[in-house]
């Protein structure tokens, strides 16, 4: 079992990214882990579909919500390309599709679904 006290945020989109950002801005110092099933850092979806796909000169890096350095500097772990499969509130764990199990003190479901 992989130990990750603090907050696990399930959802690597806008809501998950902004939740982590606001936690740090408000002084939260415990570990934060964002889990997302996409292989990319959280990005702004409307510009992706409207601007990036219609302009070959632009790339995904043009619509990232925050660069990788933001997550590193703010000690926010981002688990990419692996889905959260189950949540066990009694055990306070989130099981990921790759077999990893994350322990948490608090969990935020920010999947947008």
PDB file as gemmi writes it, atoms N, CA and C in Angstrom:
CRYST1    1.000    1.000    1.000  90.00  90.00  90.00 P 1                      
ATOM      1  N   UNK A   1       0.848  -1.178   0.000  1.00  0.00           N  
ATOM      2  CA  UNK A   1       0.000   0.000   0.000  1.00  0.00           C  
ATOM      3  C   UNK A   1       0.888   1.233   0.000  1.00  0.00           C  
ATOM      4  N   UNK A   2       0.557   2.182  -0.864  1.00  0.00           N  
ATOM      5  CA  UNK A   2       1.303   3.424  -0.961  1.00  0.00           C  
ATOM      6  C   UNK A   2       0.700   4.444  -0.004  1.00  0.00           C  
ATOM      7  N   UNK A   3       1.505   4.974   0.885  1.00  0.00           N  
ATOM      8  CA  UNK A   3       1.030   5.914   1.901  1.00  0.00           C  
ATOM      9  C   UNK A   3       0.979   7.319   1.326  1.00  0.00           C  
ATOM     10  N   UNK A   4      -0.172   7.966   1.433  1.00  0.00           N  
ATOM     11  CA  UNK A   4      -0.314   9.360   1.008  1.00  0.00           C  
ATOM     12  C   UNK A   4      -1.319  10.030   1.919  1.00  0.00           C  
ATOM     13  N   UNK A   5      -0.867  10.459   3.087  1.00  0.00           N  
ATOM     14  CA  UNK A   5      -1.773  11.190   3.961  1.00  0.00           C  
ATOM     15  C   UNK A   5      -2.044  12.534   3.312  1.00  0.00           C  
ATOM     16  N   UNK A   6      -2.989  13.242   3.832  1.00  0.00           N  
ATOM     17  CA  UNK A   6      -3.346  14.520   3.245  1.00  0.00           C  
ATOM     18  C   UNK A   6      -4.584  14.368   2.389  1.00  0.00           C  
ATOM     19  N   UNK A   7      -4.592  15.059   1.269  1.00  0.00           N  
ATOM     20  CA  UNK A   7      -5.775  15.073   0.404  1.00  0.00           C  
ATOM     21  C   UNK A   7      -5.458  14.407  -0.923  1.00  0.00           C  
ATOM     22  N   UNK A   8      -6.341  13.510  -1.333  1.00  0.00           N  
ATOM     23  CA  UNK A   8      -6.288  12.928  -2.670  1.00  0.00           C  
ATOM     24  C   UNK A   8      -7.432  13.556  -3.454  1.00  0.00           C  
ATOM     25  N   UNK A   9      -7.103  14.135  -4.604  1.00  0.00           N  
ATOM     26  CA  UNK A   9      -8.092  14.739  -5.488  1.00  0.00           C  
ATOM     27  C   UNK A   9      -8.246  13.822  -6.684  1.00  0.00           C  
ATOM     28  N   UNK A  10      -9.433  13.241  -6.839  1.00  0.00           N  
ATOM     29  CA  UNK A  10      -9.706  12.360  -7.967  1.00  0.00           C  
ATOM     30  C   UNK A  10     -10.306  13.219  -9.071  1.00  0.00           C  
ATOM     31  N   UNK A  11      -9.540  13.414 -10.130  1.00  0.00           N  
ATOM     32  CA  UNK A  11      -9.962  14.234 -11.254  1.00  0.00           C  
ATOM     33  C   UNK A  11      -8.860  15.190 -11.637  1.00  0.00           C  
ATOM     34  N   UNK A  12      -8.329  15.021 -12.826  1.00  0.00           N  
ATOM     35  CA  UNK A  12      -7.201  15.826 -13.286  1.00  0.00           C  
ATOM     36  C   UNK A  12      -7.591  16.948 -14.217  1.00  0.00           C  
ATOM     37  N   UNK A  13      -8.768  17.505 -14.046  1.00  0.00           N  
ATOM     38  CA  UNK A  13      -9.202  18.618 -14.882  1.00  0.00           C  
ATOM     39  C   UNK A  13      -9.155  19.937 -14.139  1.00  0.00           C  
ATOM     40  N   UNK A  14      -9.964  20.869 -14.607  1.00  0.00           N  
ATOM     41  CA  UNK A  14     -10.005  22.210 -14.038  1.00  0.00           C  
ATOM     42  C   UNK A  14     -10.347  22.191 -12.552  1.00  0.00           C  
ATOM     43  N   UNK A  15     -11.383  21.462 -12.170  1.00  0.00           N  
ATOM     44  CA  UNK A  15     -11.811  21.447 -10.763  1.00  0.00           C  
ATOM     45  C   UNK A  15     -10.723  20.874  -9.857  1.00  0.00           C  
ATOM     46  N   UNK A  16     -10.101  19.792 -10.272  1.00  0.00           N  
ATOM     47  CA  UNK A  16      -9.044  19.196  -9.462  1.00  0.00           C  
ATOM     48  C   UNK A  16      -7.842  20.101  -9.312  1.00  0.00           C  
ATOM     49  N   UNK A  17      -7.427  20.707 -10.426  1.00  0.00           N  
ATOM     50  CA  UNK A  17      -6.283  21.605 -10.402  1.00  0.00           C  
ATOM     51  C   UNK A  17      -6.552  22.834  -9.538  1.00  0.00           C  
ATOM     52  N   UNK A  18      -7.710  23.436  -9.704  1.00  0.00           N  
ATOM     53  CA  UNK A  18      -8.048  24.631  -8.922  1.00  0.00           C  
ATOM     54  C   UNK A  18      -8.218  24.307  -7.433  1.00  0.00           C  
ATOM     55  N   UNK A  19      -8.716  23.128  -7.122  1.00  0.00           N  
ATOM     56  CA  UNK A  19      -8.839  22.723  -5.725  1.00  0.00           C  
ATOM     57  C   UNK A  19      -7.461  22.659  -5.077  1.00  0.00           C  
ATOM     58  N   UNK A  20      -6.513  22.005  -5.749  1.00  0.00           N  
ATOM     59  CA  UNK A  20      -5.147  21.913  -5.217  1.00  0.00           C  
ATOM     60  C   UNK A  20      -4.526  23.295  -5.067  1.00  0.00           C  
ATOM     61  N   UNK A  21      -4.717  24.133  -6.068  1.00  0.00           N  
ATOM     62  CA  UNK A  21      -4.169  25.486  -6.036  1.00  0.00           C  
ATOM     63  C   UNK A  21      -4.724  26.279  -4.846  1.00  0.00           C  
ATOM     64  N   UNK A  22      -6.019  26.214  -4.636  1.00  0.00           N  
ATOM     65  CA  UNK A  22      -6.636  26.966  -3.542  1.00  0.00           C  
ATOM     66  C   UNK A  22      -6.239  26.418  -2.174  1.00  0.00           C  
ATOM     67  N   UNK A  23      -6.079  25.103  -2.080  1.00  0.00           N  
ATOM     68  CA  UNK A  23      -5.614  24.530  -0.818  1.00  0.00           C  
ATOM     69  C   UNK A  23      -4.249  25.110  -0.439  1.00  0.00           C  
ATOM     70  N   UNK A  24      -3.335  25.175  -1.399  1.00  0.00           N  
ATOM     71  CA  UNK A  24      -2.008  25.729  -1.117  1.00  0.00           C  
ATOM     72  C   UNK A  24      -2.095  27.224  -0.808  1.00  0.00           C  
ATOM     73  N   UNK A  25      -2.916  27.951  -1.546  1.00  0.00           N  
ATOM     74  CA  UNK A  25      -3.049  29.392  -1.301  1.00  0.00           C  
ATOM     75  C   UNK A  25      -3.607  29.676   0.089  1.00  0.00           C  
ATOM     76  N   UNK A  26      -4.446  28.764   0.589  1.00  0.00           N  
ATOM     77  CA  UNK A  26      -5.045  28.977   1.912  1.00  0.00           C  
ATOM     78  C   UNK A  26      -4.158  28.459   3.045  1.00  0.00           C  
ATOM     79  N   UNK A  27      -2.965  27.970   2.705  1.00  0.00           N  
ATOM     80  CA  UNK A  27      -2.009  27.572   3.726  1.00  0.00           C  
ATOM     81  C   UNK A  27      -1.987  26.092   4.057  1.00  0.00           C  
ATOM     82  N   UNK A  28      -2.725  25.272   3.329  1.00  0.00           N  
ATOM     83  CA  UNK A  28      -2.717  23.833   3.580  1.00  0.00           C  
ATOM     84  C   UNK A  28      -1.334  23.280   3.239  1.00  0.00           C  
ATOM     85  N   UNK A  29      -0.693  22.596   4.185  1.00  0.00           N  
ATOM     86  CA  UNK A  29       0.680  22.128   4.007  1.00  0.00           C  
ATOM     87  C   UNK A  29       0.829  20.606   3.955  1.00  0.00           C  
ATOM     88  N   UNK A  30      -0.241  19.896   4.156  1.00  0.00           N  
ATOM     89  CA  UNK A  30      -0.167  18.429   4.078  1.00  0.00           C  
ATOM     90  C   UNK A  30      -0.052  18.005   2.611  1.00  0.00           C  
ATOM     91  N   UNK A  31       0.282  16.730   2.370  1.00  0.00           N  
ATOM     92  CA  UNK A  31       0.411  16.264   0.988  1.00  0.00           C  
ATOM     93  C   UNK A  31      -0.898  16.413   0.194  1.00  0.00           C  
ATOM     94  N   UNK A  32      -0.730  16.730  -1.077  1.00  0.00           N  
ATOM     95  CA  UNK A  32      -1.851  16.787  -2.026  1.00  0.00           C  
ATOM     96  C   UNK A  32      -1.464  15.930  -3.221  1.00  0.00           C  
ATOM     97  N   UNK A  33      -2.375  15.041  -3.608  1.00  0.00           N  
ATOM     98  CA  UNK A  33      -2.167  14.196  -4.786  1.00  0.00           C  
ATOM     99  C   UNK A  33      -3.366  14.377  -5.703  1.00  0.00           C  
ATOM    100  N   UNK A  34      -3.103  14.719  -6.967  1.00  0.00           N  
ATOM    101  CA  UNK A  34      -4.145  14.773  -7.992  1.00  0.00           C  
ATOM    102  C   UNK A  34      -4.018  13.506  -8.821  1.00  0.00           C  
ATOM    103  N   UNK A  35      -5.129  12.793  -9.006  1.00  0.00           N  
ATOM    104  CA  UNK A  35      -5.147  11.580  -9.816  1.00  0.00           C  
ATOM    105  C   UNK A  35      -5.982  11.850 -11.062  1.00  0.00           C  
ATOM    106  N   UNK A  36      -5.389  11.646 -12.232  1.00  0.00           N  
ATOM    107  CA  UNK A  36      -6.112  11.854 -13.485  1.00  0.00           C  
ATOM    108  C   UNK A  36      -5.853  10.723 -14.457  1.00  0.00           C  
ATOM    109  N   UNK A  37      -6.892  10.334 -15.182  1.00  0.00           N  
ATOM    110  CA  UNK A  37      -6.723   9.213 -16.108  1.00  0.00           C  
ATOM    111  C   UNK A  37      -6.111   9.622 -17.447  1.00  0.00           C  
ATOM    112  N   UNK A  38      -6.007  10.912 -17.712  1.00  0.00           N  
ATOM    113  CA  UNK A  38      -5.363  11.366 -18.941  1.00  0.00           C  
ATOM    114  C   UNK A  38      -3.853  11.428 -18.727  1.00  0.00           C  
ATOM    115  N   UNK A  39      -3.112  11.358 -19.816  1.00  0.00           N  
ATOM    116  CA  UNK A  39      -1.655  11.356 -19.748  1.00  0.00           C  
ATOM    117  C   UNK A  39      -1.068  12.759 -19.658  1.00  0.00           C  
ATOM    118  N   UNK A  40      -1.927  13.793 -19.640  1.00  0.00           N  
ATOM    119  CA  UNK A  40      -1.460  15.172 -19.665  1.00  0.00           C  
ATOM    120  C   UNK A  40      -1.789  15.885 -18.364  1.00  0.00           C  
ATOM    121  N   UNK A  41      -0.987  16.887 -18.035  1.00  0.00           N  
ATOM    122  CA  UNK A  41      -1.322  17.764 -16.914  1.00  0.00           C  
ATOM    123  C   UNK A  41      -2.682  18.411 -17.182  1.00  0.00           C  
ATOM    124  N   UNK A  42      -3.354  18.871 -16.131  1.00  0.00           N  
ATOM    125  CA  UNK A  42      -4.653  19.530 -16.329  1.00  0.00           C  
ATOM    126  C   UNK A  42      -4.554  20.681 -17.342  1.00  0.00           C  
ATOM    127  N   UNK A  43      -5.517  20.691 -18.265  1.00  0.00           N  
ATOM    128  CA  UNK A  43      -5.518  21.710 -19.311  1.00  0.00           C  
ATOM    129  C   UNK A  43      -6.914  22.290 -19.473  1.00  0.00           C  
ATOM    130  N   UNK A  44      -6.977  23.450 -20.110  1.00  0.00           N  
ATOM    131  CA  UNK A  44      -8.229  24.154 -20.343  1.00  0.00           C  
ATOM    132  C   UNK A  44      -8.891  23.570 -21.586  1.00  0.00           C  
ATOM    133  N   UNK A  45      -9.985  22.870 -21.415  1.00  0.00           N  
ATOM    134  CA  UNK A  45     -10.602  22.139 -22.506  1.00  0.00           C  
ATOM    135  C   UNK A  45     -11.211  22.997 -23.621  1.00  0.00           C  
ATOM    136  N   UNK A  46     -11.966  24.066 -23.343  1.00  0.00           N  
ATOM    137  CA  UNK A  46     -12.533  24.835 -24.464  1.00  0.00           C  
ATOM    138  C   UNK A  46     -11.486  25.355 -25.455  1.00  0.00           C  
ATOM    139  N   UNK A  47     -10.378  25.970 -24.990  1.00  0.00           N  
ATOM    140  CA  UNK A  47      -9.375  26.391 -25.973  1.00  0.00           C  
ATOM    141  C   UNK A  47      -8.758  25.220 -26.734  1.00  0.00           C  
ATOM    142  N   UNK A  48      -8.676  24.063 -26.084  1.00  0.00           N  
ATOM    143  CA  UNK A  48      -8.118  22.908 -26.788  1.00  0.00           C  
ATOM    144  C   UNK A  48      -8.959  22.612 -28.012  1.00  0.00           C  
ATOM    145  N   UNK A  49     -10.266  22.546 -27.836  1.00  0.00           N  
ATOM    146  CA  UNK A  49     -11.124  22.179 -28.952  1.00  0.00           C  
ATOM    147  C   UNK A  49     -11.291  23.308 -29.953  1.00  0.00           C  
ATOM    148  N   UNK A  50     -11.242  24.558 -29.508  1.00  0.00           N  
ATOM    149  CA  UNK A  50     -11.515  25.671 -30.404  1.00  0.00           C  
ATOM    150  C   UNK A  50     -10.266  26.285 -31.026  1.00  0.00           C  
ATOM    151  N   UNK A  51      -9.172  26.303 -30.288  1.00  0.00           N  
ATOM    152  CA  UNK A  51      -7.984  26.984 -30.776  1.00  0.00           C  
ATOM    153  C   UNK A  51      -6.881  26.024 -31.192  1.00  0.00           C  
ATOM    154  N   UNK A  52      -6.548  25.105 -30.331  1.00  0.00           N  
ATOM    155  CA  UNK A  52      -5.404  24.232 -30.582  1.00  0.00           C  
ATOM    156  C   UNK A  52      -5.666  23.291 -31.752  1.00  0.00           C  
ATOM    157  N   UNK A  53      -6.837  22.704 -31.793  1.00  0.00           N  
ATOM    158  CA  UNK A  53      -7.122  21.764 -32.869  1.00  0.00           C  
ATOM    159  C   UNK A  53      -7.248  22.453 -34.225  1.00  0.00           C  
ATOM    160  N   UNK A  54      -7.588  23.748 -34.231  1.00  0.00           N  
ATOM    161  CA  UNK A  54      -7.731  24.459 -35.497  1.00  0.00           C  
ATOM    162  C   UNK A  54      -6.447  25.185 -35.914  1.00  0.00           C  
ATOM    163  N   UNK A  55      -5.449  25.220 -35.049  1.00  0.00           N  
ATOM    164  CA  UNK A  55      -4.188  25.905 -35.349  1.00  0.00           C  
ATOM    165  C   UNK A  55      -3.032  24.948 -35.114  1.00  0.00           C  
ATOM    166  N   UNK A  56      -2.466  24.396 -36.185  1.00  0.00           N  
ATOM    167  CA  UNK A  56      -1.382  23.417 -36.038  1.00  0.00           C  
ATOM    168  C   UNK A  56      -0.146  23.954 -35.324  1.00  0.00           C  
ATOM    169  N   UNK A  57      -0.005  25.283 -35.253  1.00  0.00           N  
ATOM    170  CA  UNK A  57       1.166  25.864 -34.590  1.00  0.00           C  
ATOM    171  C   UNK A  57       1.040  25.805 -33.074  1.00  0.00           C  
ATOM    172  N   UNK A  58      -0.162  25.585 -32.573  1.00  0.00           N  
ATOM    173  CA  UNK A  58      -0.380  25.540 -31.127  1.00  0.00           C  
ATOM    174  C   UNK A  58      -0.357  24.092 -30.654  1.00  0.00           C  
ATOM    175  N   UNK A  59      -0.011  23.917 -29.396  1.00  0.00           N  
ATOM    176  CA  UNK A  59       0.039  22.578 -28.822  1.00  0.00           C  
ATOM    177  C   UNK A  59      -0.632  22.547 -27.471  1.00  0.00           C  
ATOM    178  N   UNK A  60      -0.668  21.375 -26.888  1.00  0.00           N  
ATOM    179  CA  UNK A  60      -1.301  21.201 -25.585  1.00  0.00           C  
ATOM    180  C   UNK A  60      -0.653  22.098 -24.528  1.00  0.00           C  
ATOM    181  N   UNK A  61       0.643  22.330 -24.644  1.00  0.00           N  
ATOM    182  CA  UNK A  61       1.312  23.180 -23.648  1.00  0.00           C  
ATOM    183  C   UNK A  61       0.753  24.598 -23.638  1.00  0.00           C  
ATOM    184  N   UNK A  62       0.114  25.020 -24.734  1.00  0.00           N  
ATOM    185  CA  UNK A  62      -0.478  26.355 -24.799  1.00  0.00           C  
ATOM    186  C   UNK A  62      -1.741  26.478 -23.963  1.00  0.00           C  
ATOM    187  N   UNK A  63      -2.347  25.361 -23.576  1.00  0.00           N  
ATOM    188  CA  UNK A  63      -3.598  25.420 -22.824  1.00  0.00           C  
ATOM    189  C   UNK A  63      -3.508  24.743 -21.453  1.00  0.00           C  
ATOM    190  N   UNK A  64      -2.296  24.415 -21.010  1.00  0.00           N  
ATOM    191  CA  UNK A  64      -2.147  23.861 -19.663  1.00  0.00           C  
ATOM    192  C   UNK A  64      -2.629  24.884 -18.645  1.00  0.00           C  
ATOM    193  N   UNK A  65      -3.336  24.426 -17.630  1.00  0.00           N  
ATOM    194  CA  UNK A  65      -3.781  25.326 -16.577  1.00  0.00           C  
ATOM    195  C   UNK A  65      -2.593  25.881 -15.805  1.00  0.00           C  
ATOM    196  N   UNK A  66      -1.625  25.038 -15.547  1.00  0.00           N  
ATOM    197  CA  UNK A  66      -0.388  25.419 -14.871  1.00  0.00           C  
ATOM    198  C   UNK A  66       0.750  24.589 -15.461  1.00  0.00           C  
ATOM    199  N   UNK A  67       1.943  25.154 -15.552  1.00  0.00           N  
ATOM    200  CA  UNK A  67       3.079  24.356 -16.035  1.00  0.00           C  
ATOM    201  C   UNK A  67       3.507  23.342 -14.981  1.00  0.00           C  
ATOM    202  N   UNK A  68       4.285  22.374 -15.376  1.00  0.00           N  
ATOM    203  CA  UNK A  68       4.741  21.327 -14.462  1.00  0.00           C  
ATOM    204  C   UNK A  68       5.459  21.929 -13.260  1.00  0.00           C  
ATOM    205  N   UNK A  69       6.166  23.035 -13.450  1.00  0.00           N  
ATOM    206  CA  UNK A  69       6.904  23.670 -12.358  1.00  0.00           C  
ATOM    207  C   UNK A  69       5.978  24.128 -11.228  1.00  0.00           C  
ATOM    208  N   UNK A  70       4.765  24.537 -11.579  1.00  0.00           N  
ATOM    209  CA  UNK A  70       3.807  24.960 -10.554  1.00  0.00           C  
ATOM    210  C   UNK A  70       3.546  23.824  -9.570  1.00  0.00           C  
ATOM    211  N   UNK A  71       3.294  22.638 -10.102  1.00  0.00           N  
ATOM    212  CA  UNK A  71       2.992  21.489  -9.247  1.00  0.00           C  
ATOM    213  C   UNK A  71       4.216  21.103  -8.415  1.00  0.00           C  
ATOM    214  N   UNK A  72       5.390  21.160  -9.036  1.00  0.00           N  
ATOM    215  CA  UNK A  72       6.627  20.839  -8.310  1.00  0.00           C  
ATOM    216  C   UNK A  72       6.887  21.849  -7.193  1.00  0.00           C  
ATOM    217  N   UNK A  73       6.791  23.137  -7.513  1.00  0.00           N  
ATOM    218  CA  UNK A  73       7.080  24.193  -6.535  1.00  0.00           C  
ATOM    219  C   UNK A  73       6.086  24.201  -5.377  1.00  0.00           C  
ATOM    220  N   UNK A  74       4.868  23.748  -5.625  1.00  0.00           N  
ATOM    221  CA  UNK A  74       3.829  23.737  -4.594  1.00  0.00           C  
ATOM    222  C   UNK A  74       3.645  22.365  -3.961  1.00  0.00           C  
ATOM    223  N   UNK A  75       4.576  21.455  -4.240  1.00  0.00           N  
ATOM    224  CA  UNK A  75       4.556  20.110  -3.658  1.00  0.00           C  
ATOM    225  C   UNK A  75       3.202  19.429  -3.846  1.00  0.00           C  
ATOM    226  N   UNK A  76       2.716  19.469  -5.093  1.00  0.00           N  
ATOM    227  CA  UNK A  76       1.471  18.792  -5.466  1.00  0.00           C  
ATOM    228  C   UNK A  76       1.855  17.644  -6.376  1.00  0.00           C  
ATOM    229  N   UNK A  77       1.615  16.419  -5.921  1.00  0.00           N  
ATOM    230  CA  UNK A  77       1.913  15.249  -6.736  1.00  0.00           C  
ATOM    231  C   UNK A  77       0.786  15.054  -7.738  1.00  0.00           C  
ATOM    232  N   UNK A  78       1.147  14.754  -8.972  1.00  0.00           N  
ATOM    233  CA  UNK A  78       0.154  14.521 -10.016  1.00  0.00           C  
ATOM    234  C   UNK A  78       0.391  13.130 -10.584  1.00  0.00           C  
ATOM    235  N   UNK A  79      -0.597  12.268 -10.439  1.00  0.00           N  
ATOM    236  CA  UNK A  79      -0.539  10.915 -10.969  1.00  0.00           C  
ATOM    237  C   UNK A  79      -1.322  10.941 -12.278  1.00  0.00           C  
ATOM    238  N   UNK A  80      -0.616  10.764 -13.398  1.00  0.00           N  
ATOM    239  CA  UNK A  80      -1.238  10.872 -14.711  1.00  0.00           C  
ATOM    240  C   UNK A  80      -1.387   9.520 -15.390  1.00  0.00           C  
ATOM    241  N   UNK A  81      -2.403   9.412 -16.221  1.00  0.00           N  
ATOM    242  CA  UNK A  81      -2.581   8.229 -17.049  1.00  0.00           C  
ATOM    243  C   UNK A  81      -3.063   7.004 -16.306  1.00  0.00           C  
ATOM    244  N   UNK A  82      -3.634   7.196 -15.141  1.00  0.00           N  
ATOM    245  CA  UNK A  82      -4.162   6.053 -14.382  1.00  0.00           C  
ATOM    246  C   UNK A  82      -5.470   6.475 -13.703  1.00  0.00           C  
ATOM    247  N   UNK A  83      -6.492   5.696 -13.935  1.00  0.00           N  
ATOM    248  CA  UNK A  83      -7.813   6.015 -13.386  1.00  0.00           C  
ATOM    249  C   UNK A  83      -7.952   5.541 -11.950  1.00  0.00           C  
ATOM    250  N   UNK A  84      -8.745   6.276 -11.193  1.00  0.00           N  
ATOM    251  CA  UNK A  84      -9.154   5.812  -9.871  1.00  0.00           C  
ATOM    252  C   UNK A  84     -10.291   4.825 -10.101  1.00  0.00           C  
ATOM    253  N   UNK A  85     -10.176   3.635  -9.526  1.00  0.00           N  
ATOM    254  CA  UNK A  85     -11.191   2.602  -9.751  1.00  0.00           C  
ATOM    255  C   UNK A  85     -12.176   2.458  -8.612  1.00  0.00           C  
ATOM    256  N   UNK A  86     -11.714   2.684  -7.391  1.00  0.00           N  
ATOM    257  CA  UNK A  86     -12.639   2.524  -6.274  1.00  0.00           C  
ATOM    258  C   UNK A  86     -12.208   3.381  -5.093  1.00  0.00           C  
ATOM    259  N   UNK A  87     -13.201   3.653  -4.267  1.00  0.00           N  
ATOM    260  CA  UNK A  87     -13.009   4.462  -3.075  1.00  0.00           C  
ATOM    261  C   UNK A  87     -13.547   3.668  -1.901  1.00  0.00           C  
ATOM    262  N   UNK A  88     -12.755   3.555  -0.852  1.00  0.00           N  
ATOM    263  CA  UNK A  88     -13.185   2.870   0.358  1.00  0.00           C  
ATOM    264  C   UNK A  88     -13.176   3.875   1.505  1.00  0.00           C  
ATOM    265  N   UNK A  89     -14.336   4.501   1.776  1.00  0.00           N  
ATOM    266  CA  UNK A  89     -14.389   5.517   2.826  1.00  0.00           C  
ATOM    267  C   UNK A  89     -14.026   4.989   4.213  1.00  0.00           C  
ATOM    268  N   UNK A  90     -14.380   3.738   4.513  1.00  0.00           N  
ATOM    269  CA  UNK A  90     -14.069   3.182   5.836  1.00  0.00           C  
ATOM    270  C   UNK A  90     -12.561   3.046   6.030  1.00  0.00           C  
ATOM    271  N   UNK A  91     -11.871   2.593   4.997  1.00  0.00           N  
ATOM    272  CA  UNK A  91     -10.407   2.434   5.065  1.00  0.00           C  
ATOM    273  C   UNK A  91      -9.667   3.707   4.690  1.00  0.00           C  
ATOM    274  N   UNK A  92     -10.399   4.684   4.153  1.00  0.00           N  
ATOM    275  CA  UNK A  92      -9.813   5.940   3.665  1.00  0.00           C  
ATOM    276  C   UNK A  92      -8.751   5.668   2.620  1.00  0.00           C  
ATOM    277  N   UNK A  93      -9.153   4.921   1.582  1.00  0.00           N  
ATOM    278  CA  UNK A  93      -8.238   4.599   0.492  1.00  0.00           C  
ATOM    279  C   UNK A  93      -8.915   4.808  -0.855  1.00  0.00           C  
ATOM    280  N   UNK A  94      -8.084   5.106  -1.840  1.00  0.00           N  
ATOM    281  CA  UNK A  94      -8.494   5.172  -3.242  1.00  0.00           C  
ATOM    282  C   UNK A  94      -7.631   4.159  -3.978  1.00  0.00           C  
ATOM    283  N   UNK A  95      -8.270   3.225  -4.679  1.00  0.00           N  
ATOM    284  CA  UNK A  95      -7.539   2.225  -5.454  1.00  0.00           C  
ATOM    285  C   UNK A  95      -7.460   2.692  -6.905  1.00  0.00           C  
ATOM    286  N   UNK A  96      -6.254   2.627  -7.467  1.00  0.00           N  
ATOM    287  CA  UNK A  96      -6.035   3.040  -8.848  1.00  0.00           C  
ATOM    288  C   UNK A  96      -5.987   1.833  -9.770  1.00  0.00           C  
ATOM    289  N   UNK A  97      -6.197   2.072 -11.057  1.00  0.00           N  
ATOM    290  CA  UNK A  97      -6.247   0.997 -12.047  1.00  0.00           C  
ATOM    291  C   UNK A  97      -4.945   0.219 -12.154  1.00  0.00           C  
ATOM    292  N   UNK A  98      -3.822   0.826 -11.780  1.00  0.00           N  
ATOM    293  CA  UNK A  98      -2.533   0.135 -11.866  1.00  0.00           C  
ATOM    294  C   UNK A  98      -2.208  -0.677 -10.610  1.00  0.00           C  
ATOM    295  N   UNK A  99      -3.163  -0.734  -9.674  1.00  0.00           N  
ATOM    296  CA  UNK A  99      -2.954  -1.498  -8.449  1.00  0.00           C  
ATOM    297  C   UNK A  99      -2.486  -0.668  -7.268  1.00  0.00           C  
ATOM    298  N   UNK A 100      -2.101   0.561  -7.496  1.00  0.00           N  
ATOM    299  CA  UNK A 100      -1.689   1.443  -6.408  1.00  0.00           C  
ATOM    300  C   UNK A 100      -2.885   1.758  -5.523  1.00  0.00           C  
ATOM    301  N   UNK A 101      -2.657   1.799  -4.229  1.00  0.00           N  
ATOM    302  CA  UNK A 101      -3.694   2.200  -3.277  1.00  0.00           C  
ATOM    303  C   UNK A 101      -3.169   3.398  -2.504  1.00  0.00           C  
ATOM    304  N   UNK A 102      -3.924   4.500  -2.559  1.00  0.00           N  
ATOM    305  CA  UNK A 102      -3.531   5.725  -1.863  1.00  0.00           C  
ATOM    306  C   UNK A 102      -4.364   5.890  -0.603  1.00  0.00           C  
ATOM    307  N   UNK A 103      -3.705   6.119   0.511  1.00  0.00           N  
ATOM    308  CA  UNK A 103      -4.391   6.463   1.756  1.00  0.00           C  
ATOM    309  C   UNK A 103      -4.654   7.961   1.746  1.00  0.00           C  
ATOM    310  N   UNK A 104      -5.715   8.380   2.400  1.00  0.00           N  
ATOM    311  CA  UNK A 104      -6.005   9.805   2.470  1.00  0.00           C  
ATOM    312  C   UNK A 104      -6.617  10.168   3.812  1.00  0.00           C  
ATOM    313  N   UNK A 105      -6.477  11.450   4.181  1.00  0.00           N  
ATOM    314  CA  UNK A 105      -7.197  12.018   5.314  1.00  0.00           C  
ATOM    315  C   UNK A 105      -8.527  12.574   4.820  1.00  0.00           C  
ATOM    316  N   UNK A 106      -8.478  13.216   3.641  1.00  0.00           N  
ATOM    317  CA  UNK A 106      -9.659  13.756   2.986  1.00  0.00           C  
ATOM    318  C   UNK A 106      -9.572  13.421   1.514  1.00  0.00           C  
ATOM    319  N   UNK A 107     -10.721  13.275   0.856  1.00  0.00           N  
ATOM    320  CA  UNK A 107     -10.747  13.019  -0.575  1.00  0.00           C  
ATOM    321  C   UNK A 107     -11.696  14.013  -1.238  1.00  0.00           C  
ATOM    322  N   UNK A 108     -11.333  14.457  -2.421  1.00  0.00           N  
ATOM    323  CA  UNK A 108     -12.171  15.331  -3.225  1.00  0.00           C  
ATOM    324  C   UNK A 108     -12.440  14.610  -4.539  1.00  0.00           C  
ATOM    325  N   UNK A 109     -13.711  14.463  -4.877  1.00  0.00           N  
ATOM    326  CA  UNK A 109     -14.085  13.876  -6.159  1.00  0.00           C  
ATOM    327  C   UNK A 109     -14.354  15.047  -7.101  1.00  0.00           C  
ATOM    328  N   UNK A 110     -13.490  15.216  -8.080  1.00  0.00           N  
ATOM    329  CA  UNK A 110     -13.574  16.351  -9.003  1.00  0.00           C  
ATOM    330  C   UNK A 110     -13.513  15.858 -10.440  1.00  0.00           C  
ATOM    331  N   UNK A 111     -14.324  14.855 -10.747  1.00  0.00           N  
ATOM    332  CA  UNK A 111     -14.261  14.228 -12.068  1.00  0.00           C  
ATOM    333  C   UNK A 111     -15.071  14.958 -13.126  1.00  0.00           C  
ATOM    334  N   UNK A 112     -15.978  15.812 -12.713  1.00  0.00           N  
ATOM    335  CA  UNK A 112     -16.776  16.543 -13.691  1.00  0.00           C  
ATOM    336  C   UNK A 112     -17.846  15.700 -14.339  1.00  0.00           C  
ATOM    337  N   UNK A 113     -18.066  14.523 -13.862  1.00  0.00           N  
ATOM    338  CA  UNK A 113     -19.088  13.648 -14.448  1.00  0.00           C  
ATOM    339  C   UNK A 113     -20.326  13.619 -13.606  1.00  0.00           C  
TER     340      UNK A 113                                                      
END                                                                             
